[in-house]
Amino acid sequence: DAGVIQSPRHEVTEMGQEVTLRCKPISGHNSLFWYRQTMMRGLELLIYFNNNVPIDDSGMPEDRFSAKMPNASFSTLKIQPSEPRDSAVYFCASISTGGTEAFFGQGTRLTVV
Amino acid sequence: AQSVSQHNHHVILSEAASLELGCNYSYGGTVNLFWYVQYPGQHLQLLLKYFSGDPLVKGIKGFEAEFIKSKFSFNLRKPSVQWSDTAEYFCAVNTNAGKSTFGDGTTLTVKP
């Protein structure tokens, strides 16, 4: 298995533009998590899905952020409109049934200018 | 709601010094416990994990952690650190509800 795959690896966009981050979890994993990591706030859980259903989105900072998981093999995190303070590394992680270890993707480094 | 607390935000040690990073969690049910490491510029990787059995868990690169249920703790230890251990370390808790909660992380800087 190739592990958790995120795309793009880097994204630079202008303030106000829509940004879509993508994640492909490990096949067979039924939980998917989106995290944001910054120097100031550390690692923050934004939202997590269980069996494609959003379970807890209390970490989503604002209505500008939305996440979907249309099927077991794909999830998106969208920011519309983007702002400079959204600049961060966004990680996706998946966990198999039974709560074993989380496997992280390489992350998407987002820079909003 | 479950939470994870890492007591030290930044630890600075000299090579060969011993390391102990604190981690406490709050959750009344069954948990699985993890330590992850993030080297500079890289993504998180699993260091070690505890599910059940022997509360002293040995991981990669000489790290170990001890689960003390009565204290809700899962501290990470290494007898002698190396410069290459410079990284950020995260403690995490998974519950049977499927939720994974991470601590704020501890940055370890090892001086050569």
Contacts between the chains, C-beta under 8 A, distances in Angstrom:
chain1	res1	chain2	res2	distance
A	30	B	98	7.7
A	31	B	98	5.0
A	31	B	100	7.4
A	33	B	100	6.1
A	35	B	102	7.7
A	42	B	104	4.7
A	42	B	105	5.2
A	43	B	90	6.4
A	43	B	102	5.3
A	43	B	104	7.3
A	43	B	105	6.1
A	45	B	100	7.7
A	45	B	101	7.0
A	45	B	102	6.9
A	48	B	98	7.7
A	48	B	99	6.5
A	48	B	100	7.3
A	50	B	98	4.8
A	55	B	98	7.1
A	55	B	99	7.2
A	56	B	99	6.7
A	91	B	43	6.5
A	91	B	44	7.2
A	93	B	44	7.7
A	93	B	100	7.4
A	95	B	94	6.9
A	95	B	98	7.3
A	95	B	100	6.1
A	99	B	32	4.9
A	99	B	94	4.0
A	99	B	95	6.9
A	99	B	96	6.3
A	99	B	98	6.6
A	99	B	100	7.8
A	100	B	32	7.1
A	100	B	49	7.6
A	100	B	51	7.8
A	100	B	94	7.8
A	101	B	34	6.1
A	101	B	46	4.9
A	101	B	49	5.6
A	102	B	34	7.4
A	102	B	36	7.6
A	102	B	44	7.7
A	102	B	46	7.8
A	102	B	92	7.0
A	102	B	94	7.7
A	102	B	100	5.5
A	104	B	36	8.0
A	104	B	43	4.7
A	104	B	44	4.5
A	104	B	45	7.5
A	105	B	43	6.6
A	106	B	43	5.2
A	107	B	43	5.4
